[in-house]
Amino acid sequence: MTSAKRIHIYGHVSAQPQAIANVFGGEVSDIAVADSDLAIFAINPAAGIDQQTIDLWQSLSDFQLPRLVVVNELEGSESDFEDAIMLGNRVLDQLVTPYLVLHGEGGEPMALINLATLEIIDYSSKPAVTRHSETEHQELVAEFREEYLAEVEGAGEGAFIAGLLFPAIPVVLSNGLGIDIVESYISQL
């Protein structure tokens, strides 16, 4: 995707910031660029969040710049999306998770469940297929859904664009998981 928006990508090399920049039409930076439309922070849950990335996040806080966290490198790792979110909540800011990852039988990330609508986006087929979730899925995510909806309501409409609400999106570049979700946030700007 190419974008007329100024998007800067931050993150440790282990999170593949250049690959993320290539997908979303952004530019990797190792300095805080306040003159951006969006800052995307790439996180590899197995590697954690390095001090430089934390410092860059804090530097951009002063500008209330829209920021989005992309959790990448989810395949073949013992760490997962939820691990990255817990760490991000501790060292960055309170992140919101509009989607949670659903795994295939082999443990690979293959679908997302939308916590607002409870629909499942299955990326195992091309193009991705959206379907209603089953009761079992709804019960598993009920607590996460409550928390997400409360955070969004508390932040108010337009909070992401105002740089006050920080979505964290799982992304798997090999199967396209989450790419459309990040693009939908970019299109809001």
Phi, psi and omega in degrees: 000135173252149187223142175277355180277152178271106182243127177246138183249133180234152175147160179296148182305331180296340180267007177058050181301326179294320178296321177295317179299319180298319182290320188255012176068034181252183180231130177287138179221145174250012172232152180289122180251104183287336182272059180235157171273332183204140171248124176252126178254118180269132181232134171257113186299332180286332183265344182082198181238118184283163184299323180298319179295319177299315180297319179295319177302311181296322178299322181280346179299326181296338186260357184046046178280137175303131180229143182226140176253130176248119178264111187247176177062045181272347182279136173065025182242146175287331178278155182223186183303314182297323176300316180296321181294315179300318178293315179300320178298326181283319190250347179250267178210178174292119179262152174249146182241092180289343181224147171241155183274137170248138185253151175282180182298331179272005179090358182282141176294124184226348182207162175236146172249127181280118183287342178280316186253345185065020174275151178253132173254114184261115182265007180284346175243157179244124354288167179301147182246133177257133180216166177288146178278160177272162180305321180301315178296318182298321178292321181295327185257003187305314181294318178296321181296313178304313181298314180298310182298322178294319180295317180294317179296317180295326181284330179091163180295140179080009184295324178297311182297327180280357180076030182245349181230130190242094179289144173244125186239128173286137181225134172235109186295327185293328180243004176083002182303124175084346182299317179296329180291313178300317179299325179293325175291319179300320183292344177285340185283000000 
